[in-house]
Amino acid sequence: MTTETLTIGKALNLGLRKAMEDDAKVVLMGEDIGKLGGVFRITDGLQKDFGEARVVDTPLAEAGILGTAAGLAMRGYRPVCEIQFDGFVFPAYNQIVTQVAKIHARSQGTMPMPIVIRIPMGGGIGAVEHHSESPEAYFAHTAGLKVVAVSNPVDAYWGIQQAIASPDPIVFLEPKRRYWEKAEVDLDATPDPLFASRVVRGGDDVTVLAYGPMVKTALQAAAAAAEEGRSLEVIDLRTVSPLDLDPVVESVRRTGRCVVVHEAPTSLGLGAEIAARITETCFHSLESPVLRVGGYDTPYPPSKLEEEYLPDLDRVLDAVDRSMGF
């Protein structure tokens, strides 16, 4: 067993390195990912070791990056595209939803699209406009795309390799404010399936669902609730498309209560879809409505106000209180 203490950022770096070592068809593309190693240094050292033909510094043109990636995928390559910040993905939105997501179906299954689109997501780093978005609902709503949202170094290391090995296009969301958080990673382990939820803290009173950067917030809320005698079960969804709700249904049928947490604005977010599905499946087990905790229905605010915008453990605990009050 080879175990290392890794940050999420370093786990992604090592996962990309392993994928490139295992498959010469894996090509990385993005703005400043080569000589600089990316703005978050996720690709640090990879161009030096694999060369400029496999770690490509692209122009500042996201539509061009994804258009080129689609062509490479058609020719048998496995492109991994880095979008520098979440809010920069929208110039490439047309390529992603009208080309990348649809070519496999359009070609009647003859042309896979093994593209990974890495996007640092969410707020909490004091950045300016367009640097703190949560665009997951746009992509989860698009048939033909899969959307992964990692929350820890273990899933970062294994998940990026599993995504690259997949024949389908995957939007791979990375919680940018968690890049520097550490955990032990067994580099020889057998990883969990990529598209599977995981119970990360057991509990009996309320089921709390989260993904990406909000998993830590949910765990903090569970620890605080435990001091007041309440037992919260926390589930890391890990993938928002497809949703693996089997562990969620099992949990909610036992607790009778559910709170869904995400950074994105609450209206029409993933929480709404999850709440609808839980209500349909667990209606007779529910003791209270499924509640949502999310960002406000406003554009992401200036950095001085972002801590007021982002869900924190107090807002999660308030939802728990409301759920228990029914």
MARKOLKOL-954770 format. One record per residue (C-alpha): x negated, y, z; residue number from 1; residue in one letter. Coordinates in Angstrom, 2 decimals. Layout:
BEGIN
PT, X, Y, Z, NUM, A
...
// end
This chain:
BEGIN
PT, 0.00, 0.00, 0.00, 1, M
PT, -1.41, 3.37, -1.05, 2, T
PT, 0.17, 6.19, 0.94, 3, T
PT, -0.57, 9.89, 0.56, 4, E
PT, 0.83, 13.00, 2.20, 5, T
PT, 2.07, 15.10, -0.71, 6, L
PT, 3.99, 18.30, -1.29, 7, T
PT, 6.82, 18.18, -3.81, 8, I
PT, 4.62, 20.15, -6.20, 9, G
PT, 1.69, 17.76, -5.89, 10, K
PT, 4.00, 14.74, -6.14, 11, A
PT, 5.32, 16.09, -9.44, 12, L
PT, 1.78, 16.70, -10.65, 13, N
PT, 0.71, 13.13, -9.85, 14, L
PT, 3.93, 11.72, -11.33, 15, G
PT, 3.33, 13.58, -14.59, 16, L
PT, -0.29, 12.41, -14.63, 17, R
PT, 0.76, 8.78, -14.13, 18, K
PT, 3.36, 9.01, -16.91, 19, A
PT, 0.78, 10.48, -19.29, 20, M
PT, -1.73, 7.77, -18.42, 21, E
PT, 0.85, 5.04, -18.99, 22, D
PT, 2.21, 6.35, -22.32, 23, D
PT, 0.20, 8.29, -24.92, 24, A
PT, 3.47, 9.54, -26.42, 25, K
PT, 4.23, 11.73, -23.36, 26, V
PT, 3.60, 15.37, -24.28, 27, V
PT, 4.01, 18.37, -21.95, 28, L
PT, 5.17, 21.72, -23.34, 29, M
PT, 5.79, 25.06, -21.70, 30, G
PT, 4.76, 28.63, -21.04, 31, E
PT, 1.41, 28.91, -19.22, 32, D
PT, 1.40, 25.22, -18.26, 33, I
PT, -2.04, 24.49, -19.70, 34, G
PT, -4.93, 26.72, -18.67, 35, K
PT, -2.95, 28.30, -15.83, 36, L
PT, -1.28, 25.05, -14.71, 37, G
PT, 2.17, 26.66, -14.60, 38, G
PT, 3.36, 29.49, -12.36, 39, V
PT, 3.90, 26.97, -9.55, 40, F
PT, 0.76, 24.97, -10.52, 41, R
PT, 2.78, 21.81, -11.14, 42, I
PT, 0.71, 20.96, -14.24, 43, T
PT, -2.61, 22.03, -12.73, 44, D
PT, -5.57, 20.15, -14.23, 45, G
PT, -3.55, 18.18, -16.78, 46, L
PT, -4.65, 20.10, -19.88, 47, Q
PT, -8.28, 19.75, -18.84, 48, K
PT, -7.91, 15.97, -18.55, 49, D
PT, -5.50, 15.23, -21.43, 50, F
PT, -6.33, 17.98, -23.90, 51, G
PT, -4.47, 20.81, -25.59, 52, E
PT, -2.62, 18.46, -27.95, 53, A
PT, -0.79, 16.78, -25.06, 54, R
PT, -0.42, 19.73, -22.67, 55, V
PT, 0.71, 22.54, -24.93, 56, V
PT, 0.80, 26.22, -23.99, 57, D
PT, 3.80, 27.43, -25.97, 58, T
PT, 4.92, 30.93, -26.99, 59, P
PT, 7.44, 32.67, -24.74, 60, L
PT, 10.35, 31.18, -26.67, 61, A
PT, 12.53, 28.67, -24.89, 62, E
PT, 14.67, 27.95, -27.96, 63, A
PT, 11.48, 27.15, -29.85, 64, G
PT, 10.26, 24.87, -27.07, 65, I
PT, 13.45, 22.79, -27.08, 66, L
PT, 13.76, 22.81, -30.87, 67, G
PT, 10.21, 21.52, -31.17, 68, T
PT, 10.87, 18.93, -28.48, 69, A
PT, 13.89, 17.61, -30.37, 70, A
PT, 11.76, 17.13, -33.46, 71, G
PT, 9.04, 15.40, -31.47, 72, L
PT, 11.58, 13.07, -29.87, 73, A
PT, 12.89, 12.13, -33.32, 74, M
PT, 9.36, 11.08, -34.23, 75, R
PT, 8.94, 8.82, -31.20, 76, G
PT, 7.34, 11.17, -28.68, 77, Y
PT, 8.52, 11.80, -25.13, 78, R
PT, 8.36, 15.57, -24.63, 79, P
PT, 8.49, 17.05, -21.13, 80, V
PT, 9.46, 20.72, -21.35, 81, C
PT, 8.87, 23.13, -18.48, 82, E
PT, 11.23, 26.08, -18.26, 83, I
PT, 9.26, 28.59, -16.22, 84, Q
PT, 12.23, 29.80, -14.15, 85, F
PT, 15.84, 28.63, -14.02, 86, D
PT, 17.25, 31.86, -15.44, 87, G
PT, 14.99, 31.54, -18.50, 88, F
PT, 16.73, 28.39, -19.75, 89, V
PT, 19.63, 30.20, -21.41, 90, F
PT, 17.83, 31.17, -24.65, 91, P
PT, 17.44, 27.39, -25.11, 92, A
PT, 21.03, 26.61, -24.11, 93, Y
PT, 22.19, 26.29, -27.70, 94, N
PT, 19.45, 23.81, -28.55, 95, Q
PT, 20.13, 21.78, -25.40, 96, I
PT, 23.91, 21.48, -25.65, 97, V
PT, 24.41, 21.39, -29.43, 98, T
PT, 21.34, 19.42, -30.48, 99, Q
PT, 19.55, 17.60, -27.67, 100, V
PT, 22.74, 16.42, -25.95, 101, A
PT, 24.49, 15.30, -29.13, 102, K
PT, 21.94, 13.80, -31.53, 103, I
PT, 22.15, 10.30, -30.03, 104, H
PT, 25.94, 10.22, -30.55, 105, A
PT, 25.73, 12.06, -33.87, 106, R
PT, 23.31, 9.42, -35.19, 107, S
PT, 25.59, 6.59, -34.01, 108, Q
PT, 22.99, 5.45, -31.51, 109, G
PT, 20.08, 5.23, -33.92, 110, T
PT, 18.18, 8.28, -32.67, 111, M
PT, 17.46, 8.52, -28.92, 112, P
PT, 16.42, 11.82, -27.34, 113, M
PT, 13.89, 10.99, -24.58, 114, P
PT, 13.36, 14.60, -23.50, 115, I
PT, 12.86, 15.80, -19.91, 116, V
PT, 13.63, 19.46, -19.25, 117, I
PT, 11.97, 20.50, -15.98, 118, R
PT, 13.61, 23.53, -14.36, 119, I
PT, 12.59, 25.09, -11.00, 120, P
PT, 15.99, 25.86, -9.49, 121, M
PT, 17.48, 28.02, -6.78, 122, G
PT, 16.52, 30.96, -4.63, 123, G
PT, 14.65, 31.61, -1.44, 124, G
PT, 11.33, 32.88, -2.83, 125, I
PT, 12.02, 36.62, -2.90, 126, G
PT, 11.99, 36.80, -6.69, 127, A
PT, 13.52, 39.32, -9.08, 128, V
PT, 16.54, 38.88, -11.35, 129, E
PT, 16.81, 35.68, -13.45, 130, H
PT, 14.34, 33.83, -11.18, 131, H
PT, 16.77, 32.30, -8.66, 132, S
PT, 19.61, 30.71, -10.60, 133, E
PT, 21.42, 27.40, -10.03, 134, S
PT, 22.51, 26.35, -13.54, 135, P
PT, 23.32, 22.70, -12.84, 136, E
PT, 27.07, 22.94, -13.55, 137, A
PT, 26.48, 24.14, -17.11, 138, Y
PT, 24.48, 21.01, -17.90, 139, F
PT, 26.46, 18.53, -15.80, 140, A
PT, 29.55, 19.57, -17.80, 141, H
PT, 27.78, 18.70, -21.07, 142, T
PT, 28.36, 15.15, -22.28, 143, A
PT, 25.10, 13.55, -23.41, 144, G
PT, 22.94, 15.12, -20.71, 145, L
PT, 21.93, 13.67, -17.36, 146, K
PT, 21.05, 16.01, -14.50, 147, V
PT, 18.73, 15.07, -11.64, 148, V
PT, 18.09, 17.27, -8.58, 149, A
PT, 15.24, 16.12, -6.33, 150, V
PT, 14.88, 17.18, -2.72, 151, S
PT, 11.69, 15.55, -1.43, 152, N
PT, 8.18, 14.43, -2.51, 153, P
PT, 9.09, 10.73, -2.79, 154, V
PT, 11.89, 11.38, -5.27, 155, D
PT, 9.72, 13.96, -7.07, 156, A
PT, 6.88, 11.47, -7.64, 157, Y
PT, 9.02, 8.55, -8.75, 158, W
PT, 11.89, 10.51, -10.27, 159, G
PT, 9.80, 12.40, -12.82, 160, I
PT, 8.30, 9.10, -14.02, 161, Q
PT, 11.72, 7.44, -14.24, 162, Q
PT, 13.14, 10.44, -16.11, 163, A
PT, 10.30, 10.38, -18.65, 164, I
PT, 10.83, 6.64, -19.19, 165, A
PT, 14.55, 7.13, -19.82, 166, S
PT, 15.83, 7.09, -23.42, 167, P
PT, 18.28, 9.91, -22.63, 168, D
PT, 17.74, 13.67, -22.30, 169, P
PT, 17.46, 14.63, -18.64, 170, I
PT, 17.59, 18.05, -17.02, 171, V
PT, 15.24, 17.65, -14.06, 172, F
PT, 15.89, 20.26, -11.37, 173, L
PT, 13.14, 21.05, -8.87, 174, E
PT, 13.85, 23.03, -5.66, 175, P
PT, 11.31, 25.81, -6.04, 176, K
PT, 11.41, 27.01, -2.44, 177, R
PT, 10.67, 23.45, -1.29, 178, R
PT, 7.64, 22.91, -3.57, 179, Y
PT, 5.23, 23.16, -0.62, 180, W
PT, 7.04, 20.86, 1.81, 181, E
PT, 5.27, 17.60, 2.60, 182, K
PT, 6.09, 13.94, 3.17, 183, A
PT, 4.41, 10.55, 3.03, 184, E
PT, 4.65, 8.96, -0.42, 185, V
PT, 3.90, 5.27, -1.00, 186, D
PT, 2.39, 5.24, -4.48, 187, L
PT, 2.82, 1.46, -4.73, 188, D
PT, 6.46, 1.28, -3.61, 189, A
PT, 9.41, 0.07, -5.66, 190, T
PT, 11.43, 3.26, -6.17, 191, P
PT, 15.17, 3.59, -5.71, 192, D
PT, 17.19, 3.77, -8.94, 193, P
PT, 17.14, 7.26, -10.42, 194, L
PT, 20.92, 7.74, -10.61, 195, F
PT, 21.83, 6.70, -7.06, 196, A
PT, 22.88, 8.64, -3.97, 197, S
PT, 21.18, 7.99, -0.65, 198, R
PT, 22.29, 8.31, 2.98, 199, V
PT, 19.48, 10.30, 4.62, 200, V
PT, 21.05, 10.60, 8.09, 201, R
PT, 23.74, 8.39, 9.53, 202, G
PT, 26.76, 9.79, 11.36, 203, G
PT, 30.40, 9.19, 12.25, 204, D
PT, 32.29, 12.49, 12.43, 205, D
PT, 31.82, 14.36, 9.12, 206, V
PT, 30.19, 13.44, 5.80, 207, T
PT, 27.98, 16.26, 4.47, 208, V
PT, 26.92, 16.08, 0.81, 209, L
PT, 24.03, 18.03, -0.72, 210, A
PT, 21.39, 17.87, -3.42, 211, Y
PT, 18.14, 19.63, -4.24, 212, G
PT, 17.19, 22.49, -1.90, 213, P
PT, 20.33, 22.18, 0.23, 214, M
PT, 19.49, 18.69, 1.53, 215, V
PT, 17.08, 20.14, 4.07, 216, K
PT, 19.71, 22.72, 5.10, 217, T
PT, 22.26, 19.93, 5.59, 218, A
PT, 19.80, 17.96, 7.73, 219, L
PT, 19.09, 21.04, 9.83, 220, Q
PT, 22.82, 21.49, 10.35, 221, A
PT, 23.16, 17.84, 11.36, 222, A
PT, 20.38, 18.21, 13.92, 223, A
PT, 22.05, 21.32, 15.37, 224, A
PT, 25.45, 19.61, 15.44, 225, A
PT, 23.98, 16.65, 17.31, 226, A
PT, 23.06, 18.99, 20.18, 227, E
PT, 26.78, 19.78, 20.48, 228, E
PT, 27.78, 16.13, 20.40, 229, G
PT, 28.87, 15.96, 16.78, 230, R
PT, 27.58, 13.27, 14.45, 231, S
PT, 27.12, 14.31, 10.80, 232, L
PT, 26.32, 11.82, 8.06, 233, E
PT, 24.16, 13.49, 5.39, 234, V
PT, 24.06, 12.10, 1.85, 235, I
PT, 21.55, 13.29, -0.74, 236, D
PT, 23.38, 12.98, -4.07, 237, L
PT, 20.00, 13.07, -5.93, 238, R
PT, 21.76, 13.14, -9.32, 239, T
PT, 24.64, 15.45, -10.22, 240, V
PT, 25.33, 13.81, -13.59, 241, S
PT, 26.12, 10.97, -13.42, 242, P
PT, 27.48, 11.23, -9.87, 243, L
PT, 27.01, 8.15, -7.71, 244, D
PT, 29.93, 8.47, -5.29, 245, L
PT, 30.07, 4.88, -4.02, 246, D
PT, 28.08, 5.68, -0.83, 247, P
PT, 30.14, 8.87, -0.48, 248, V
PT, 33.47, 7.05, -0.68, 249, V
PT, 32.28, 4.47, 1.83, 250, E
PT, 31.21, 7.23, 4.21, 251, S
PT, 34.32, 9.40, 3.83, 252, V
PT, 36.67, 6.44, 4.39, 253, R
PT, 34.89, 6.02, 7.72, 254, R
PT, 34.54, 9.67, 8.81, 255, T
PT, 37.74, 11.04, 7.26, 256, G
PT, 36.06, 14.39, 6.67, 257, R
PT, 33.72, 15.81, 4.02, 258, C
PT, 31.78, 19.02, 3.39, 259, V
PT, 29.95, 19.62, 0.09, 260, V
PT, 27.02, 22.06, 0.05, 261, V
PT, 25.24, 23.69, -2.89, 262, H
PT, 23.49, 26.99, -3.67, 263, E
PT, 25.43, 27.70, -6.86, 264, A
PT, 28.58, 29.86, -6.66, 265, P
PT, 31.47, 27.94, -5.13, 266, T
PT, 34.06, 28.49, -7.88, 267, S
PT, 33.86, 25.80, -10.57, 268, L
PT, 30.66, 24.41, -9.04, 269, G
PT, 29.76, 20.75, -8.56, 270, L
PT, 31.50, 20.86, -5.19, 271, G
PT, 34.86, 21.30, -6.90, 272, A
PT, 34.41, 18.18, -9.03, 273, E
PT, 33.18, 16.18, -6.05, 274, I
PT, 36.07, 17.37, -3.86, 275, A
PT, 38.58, 16.38, -6.55, 276, A
PT, 37.12, 12.90, -6.95, 277, R
PT, 36.95, 12.29, -3.20, 278, I
PT, 40.55, 13.46, -2.80, 279, T
PT, 41.69, 11.13, -5.59, 280, E
PT, 39.82, 8.15, -4.17, 281, T
PT, 40.01, 8.70, -0.41, 282, C
PT, 43.33, 10.54, -0.03, 283, F
PT, 44.79, 8.20, 2.59, 284, H
PT, 41.56, 8.25, 4.63, 285, S
PT, 41.14, 12.03, 4.80, 286, L
PT, 41.86, 13.78, 8.10, 287, E
PT, 41.23, 17.23, 6.56, 288, S
PT, 40.69, 18.80, 3.14, 289, P
PT, 37.29, 18.41, 1.50, 290, V
PT, 35.53, 21.74, 2.12, 291, L
PT, 32.87, 23.48, 0.06, 292, R
PT, 29.93, 25.65, 1.12, 293, V
PT, 28.18, 27.48, -1.70, 294, G
PT, 26.84, 30.74, -2.98, 295, G
PT, 29.20, 33.66, -3.37, 296, Y
PT, 30.94, 34.40, -6.67, 297, D
PT, 28.56, 37.23, -7.52, 298, T
PT, 25.39, 37.52, -9.56, 299, P
PT, 22.37, 36.44, -7.52, 300, Y
PT, 21.46, 39.43, -5.33, 301, P
PT, 18.18, 41.34, -4.90, 302, P
PT, 15.63, 39.53, -2.75, 303, S
PT, 16.37, 41.66, 0.32, 304, K
PT, 19.89, 40.23, 0.39, 305, L
PT, 19.27, 36.63, -0.68, 306, E
PT, 19.28, 35.21, 2.85, 307, E
PT, 22.80, 36.59, 3.22, 308, E
PT, 23.79, 34.92, -0.06, 309, Y
PT, 22.22, 31.49, 0.38, 310, L
PT, 24.14, 28.89, 2.42, 311, P
PT, 22.41, 28.24, 5.75, 312, D
PT, 23.01, 25.88, 8.63, 313, L
PT, 25.45, 28.34, 10.28, 314, D
PT, 27.71, 28.32, 7.22, 315, R
PT, 27.51, 24.53, 7.03, 316, V
PT, 28.36, 24.25, 10.74, 317, L
PT, 31.26, 26.68, 10.29, 318, D
PT, 32.67, 24.37, 7.60, 319, A
PT, 32.18, 21.40, 9.93, 320, V
PT, 34.10, 23.27, 12.65, 321, D
PT, 36.94, 24.02, 10.23, 322, R
PT, 37.04, 20.42, 9.09, 323, S
PT, 37.18, 19.15, 12.67, 324, M
PT, 39.91, 21.70, 13.45, 325, G
PT, 42.51, 20.04, 11.21, 326, F
// end
